């Protein structure tokens, strides 16, 4: 029984080979449809992978506290009775805030401050721009930053403000391509720093996420926070002077008042540029965020000069947006497969009309209607499956070109290849069945008389 169908398939193959150009044109819709589906799903998978990598780099369960630069003038207008309304003094984000969060909130697992400066790194005759960041040892675990060589600085080096540093991969490649950087000294600003560690290189593109607590790690130099405050800048000292200057001083027969509003309105009075908090469990994030907000408001005398951001939630929102976009892309690409299937059906209907005599001859010499159905259905399926194979190659090539020239990450998953190929085979069956049945229903006598 199966030999009859093998014979029908052989006839279908001979027919396809006898009309190569027409068969290729018939398969074009399937080819481009499968290629579009694979490449679009590769773009979607690449976008999802980027989001997952970014979530890993901003850290799991992290809460970022950023300063807001409020006006620092000593008055904010006049009240109802014409009296001047003095602005409340806020110390800004300080190490004391960090220690209070660490000691009071039990859900906090790790916490690190950040203070950054932009300047130049110098080694021998080489000098390049870079950013130096004062952080605590917890910082590297918060952002999943492993070392390539060397070690992290110790608590003793942190507490005593020892001039040591950990450098990013790009700094190492620029200065120490031929020698080990461990134990060497580099100069940042006016301070010589001893290199104790080198971070592994990260290839993830994070443009646009700096505000969510993500930095360009490869180009940074990291030092203990106490080293930053002792040897570079400590804005808390300037803020303390501002408090003294805005207070009326008496006792010696003179009065001192603060400086003008214009010179102070844009001044950054926060000791820290950021505080990063990691909580133990994801479900603790909302409650911890609320407690931190109320604690800082109380410590800052009711001045809202900070904002609290949860980077993971921001990235998850973006992921949901991209998921919707990817579904739209996949749906648009799938339309090409449907159009390709309609093209196969139209060509097969035309082929049935062209080969009426052939159908009549086969029926007259003993072929059954099932043989005719098998022949024309096999032609449609072979065309769609061949187009599916070629479409897979096209989709892989398109994904490579998009990644290479458009600088968009593409990830081809086996599932997308199987889905695209399975759909192409199903299209051949679905859209080839109707023309095959139409061919089998032809009357042999009428078919033989057909001109």
N, C-alpha and C positions, 0 to 999 in steps of 0.2 A: 504493500500500500504506500509506504513512504517513498518507494522508488519513483512512483508516479509524480509525487510532489518535487522530488529532486530533479526529475526531468523538466517539470514546469519552471523551476528556479533556473535551470540551465538555459531554457529558452528566454527567460527574462534577462539573464546576463548577456546573452548574445544580442538581444534587442538593444540593450543599453550601450554595448560596445559598438554596435552598428550605427548608433546615433550619438556619438560622444559629445559633440558640440551642444546638441539639444539637451542632453542629459545634464551637462555642466551648467547650462543656463537655468535648467529646472532646479538644480541644487543650490543656486546662488542665494536664494532667500534663506535657506537653512544654514548655509555657510556663514553669512553675515549675522544671522540671528544667534547662532551658537557663539560666534566670536564676540558679539556684543554682550551677551549674557555673562560669559566668562570674564571679560575685561571689566564690566561694570561691577560684578561681584568681587573681583580682585581689588578694585578701588574701595569698595565698601569694607572689605576685610582689612585693607590697609589702614583705613580711617579708624576702624575699631581697635586695631592693634596699637595705633598711635595713642588713642585715648587710654588704653590699658597701661601702656608704658608711662604716659604722663601721670596717671593715677599712682603708679608705683613711685615715680620720682617726687611727687609732691607729698608722698608719705601716706600711709594708711591711718585714718582717724585723726588727722592733723587739724588743728585750729590755728589760724594765723591772726595775730593782733597787730594791726598797722596804726601808726600815728596819723592824726589829722592836724594840720598846721593851722591853728586858730590865731586870730589877731591877738597881739600881746599888749595892746594899749591898756592904760590903767583906768579907762572909763568907757562906757558904752552908751552915752547919751544922757538925757535928763529924765527924771521921774515926773510924777504928777505935780509935785510941789516945787519943781524947778531944781531939785537936788540932783547932783551928779550920781549916776549909778556906776559904782566901781565894779570892774570885772573880777570874778573870783580867780584866785591864783591856783594854777594846776602845775604840779611838778613834771607832768608829762610821763611817758613810759620810762620807767627806771628799773634798775636791778632789784630794788625793793619790791616793786610790783611782781616781778618774776618769782622772788623768794616767797612772797605771800601766796601766790597761786600754787607753788610747789608744796608748801607746808599745810595749806588749809584744805585744798580740794583733793579728796581721796581718789577720784577717778583719773587723776593725771599720772601718766606713766613716765613720760619724758618731757623735758622742756628746755628750750635753748633761746638765748637772745641773739640778735643780729645787729651789728653796726658796720657799715660799709663806707669805704672811701675809694675814689678813683684817682689814680696817679700813674707812675711809671715804675716798672721793675727793672733793676739794673744788675748785670752780672758781667764782670770784666768790661769789655768794650761794648756789650750789647745792652740795649735799652728799649723796652716795649711797654705800651700802655696795658694796664691791668686793673682789676678791682681787688682790694684787700678787704677781708671780712673777719670781724671779731665774733667768734662763736664759742659755745661750750662743747665739751666732748660729745654730748648727746646729739648734737646737730647731725653728725654723720650717720647715726642710726635712724634719726628722724627721716632723712631723705634717702636712705638705702645707698650710701656712698661707700663702697669697699675700697681698700687700699690696693695699689699695684705693688708697692714696695714700701719698706719703712714701717713706722708705727704712728698711732695717734698720740697727741700730746697728753701728758698725765694730769691728774688733778693738782699735783704740786706745781707743775708749770703753769696751770690755769690760775691757781690761787695767788702765785707770786708774780704773775705778769712776765714770765720769762720770754725773751724774744726768739721764739721758735715758730715755725710755720709748716703747713702742709700745702703743697702746690697742686694745681690741676695738670692734666695730661699735656695740654698745649704749652704751658709754661715749661714743663720738662723738655718737650721736644725742641723748643726754641733755644734753650740754654744748655741742656745736658743731653744732647743727642748721642754723644760718644762717651760720656762719663756718667757715673752714678751721682745723682744729686744729693743723696743722703749724707748729711754732715757738712755740706757746702753752705756758703753764706751768700744770700742775695740781699740787695738793698732796695727797700721800698720807702720812698720819701727820704727821710733823714735817718732811718733806723736800719741797721743790719740784722737780718733774720736768719737763723740756722734752719735748714730744711731737715725735717724729721720724717716726712712721709710724702708719698705721691699717690693721688687718686687715680683709679681706673678711668679710662676714657669712656665717655658716654656719647653715642652717635645720635641720640634722639633730638629731633627738632622741637623746640619748646617756645618758639616765637609767639608772643601774645599771652603767655602765662606768667610773666614776671610778677604781675600784680597779685597773682594767686599763690605766691610763695615759691616760685620756681626760678632758679638762677642758672646762668650759663656756667656750669661747674668747671668745664675744661680750662677756662681762662682766669680762674680765681686763685687768690692766695688766701689761706685761712690761718688765723692766729688766735690765741686765747683771748677771750673777751676782756680780761683784766689787762692784758698787754695792749689792746686797742685803747682802753680808757686811760691807761697810765702813760703811754708813749705817743699816742696820736691825738685823740680828741675825746673830751668828756663834756658834753653839752650841759650836763647836770650842774656843773660848777657855774657856767654862764647863767643858767636859770636861777640858781640861788642868788647870784648878784642882782638879777632882775627883781627878785622878791625884795631884796634889801633896798634897791633903788626906788621901788614903788611905795615904800613905806616912809611916812614922815619921820625924820630923825630929829630929835630935839635933845636938849641937855647942854649944848655948847653955844646956844644963842644963834643957830642958823637952821635952815630947813633945806632938805635935799628931796627932789622929786625925780620921777622917771624921765627917760628920754622921750623924744617925740614919737607920735604914733607912726609916722611914715617910715622911720628907721627900724621899727620893731614889728610892723604888721606882718611881714613875710618871714620872720626869723623862725628857724626850727629850734625849739627849746627842749625837744625830747632827747633823753640820754640814749635811748635805743631806737633803732630804725624798725625793728620788728621783734615780736616774741612769737615763737612757734611752740604750740602745746600739742602733745599727743596723748589722747585718752586711751584707756585700756580696752574698752568695748565700743563698737559702733553705736549701740543704742544709748550710750552715755553722752554722745555729742550734743544733742539739744539741751539737756539739763546742764551740762558743763559750760556750754556757751552762755546760758542765761546767768549762771552763778558768776562767771568771770566778768560779764558785763556789769552786774550789780556791784561786784567787789571793786572794779576799777572806777565806776562812777563815784563810789563812796571815797575811795582813796584820792580821786582827783577833784574833790570838793564840788561834785555835781557838774563838772565841765566835761562835755562830750567831745573830747579831743582824741578819740580813738575809734577804730572800726574793727569789727570781728568778721573774718571770712573763713568759710569752710571750703577749701579748694576741691575736696573730693565731691561735694555736692554740686559745685559749679561744673566740674568735669562730667558728672553723671547727667546733668541737664544737657550739656553739649552732646553727650553720647546719644541721648534720646532723640535729639534733633537730627543727628547724623543717621541714626537708624531709620527715621522716617524718610530722609533724603535717599538712603540706600534702597529702601523699598520702592520708592518712585523710580529710581534708576533701573532697578531690576524689572519693574513692570513695563517701562518703556522698551527695554531691550527684549522682553518676552514678546512684545507685539511683533517684532521682526520675525520671530519663529512662527507666529500665527499667519503672518503675511506669506512667509515661505511655504507653509502648508497649503494655503489657498492657491499659491502658484503651482504647486505639485498637482493639486486636484484639477486645476484648469488644464494643465498640460496633459494629464492622463485622460481627461475627457476628450481632448483633441486627438490624442493618440488612439483612443478607442474608435473614433470616427474614421481615422486614417487607415485603420487595420481591420475594418469590418470583414473583408474577404478572408484575411488570415484567420479571424475568429470563426467564420463559417467553415473554412476548410478543416480546422482542427475539430470542430464539432461533428462535421460530416464523417471524419475518419475514426470517430470513436471517443473523442475527448469528452469528459463530463463537464457540467457547469462548474463543479468544484475546481477542475483543472484550470479553467479560464480565470476564475476568481484568484486562484493561487498564483497564476502567471502575472496578472496585472498588479495584484497586491505585492508580489515579490519585487516587481519593478519599482513601485513607489517606495517600498521600505528600503531597498538597496540604494536608491537615489538619496533618500533622506539620511540613511546611516553613513553613506560616503560623505555627504555634505557635513554630517556631524563630526566625522574625523578631521576633515579639512578645517571646519570651524574651530575645533579645539586647538589646532596648530595656530590658526589666525588669532584666537583669543590669547594664547600664551605670548605670541609675538607682540600683539597690541599692549598687553600688560607690561612687557619688558620695555617697549618704546615709551609708554607713559611714565614709567619709573625713571627711565634714563633721561628723557628730554624735558618732561614736564615737572620733574622733581616731586612727583606724587607717589607716596608709598603704595605699592600694590602687593597683595598677598593672595596667591592662587591656592585655593583649598581643593583637595580631592572631591569634596562634596559638590562644589560648584561644577566641576568637570562631569561628574556622574549625573547630576541633575540636568545639565545642558544636553548631554548625550542621550539620556533617557527620554527627555522631552522631544528631541529630534527624531528618535525611533518611533515614539508614540504618534508624532505628527504624521509620519509616513503611513502608519496603520490607519489612523483616523481619517485622513484626507485621501487615502488611496483605496479605501474600502468601497466607497460609493461608485467611483468609475469602474472598479473591478466587477461589482455586481451588475452595473449597466452593461458591461461587455458580455457577461455570462447570460444575460437575458435575451440576447440577440437570437432571432430565429435563424437556424442554419440555412434554410432555403433562400430566405430573403437576403441573407448575408452573401451567399454565393452569387446572387443576381445583381448585387450592389455594384454600381459603376463609380 
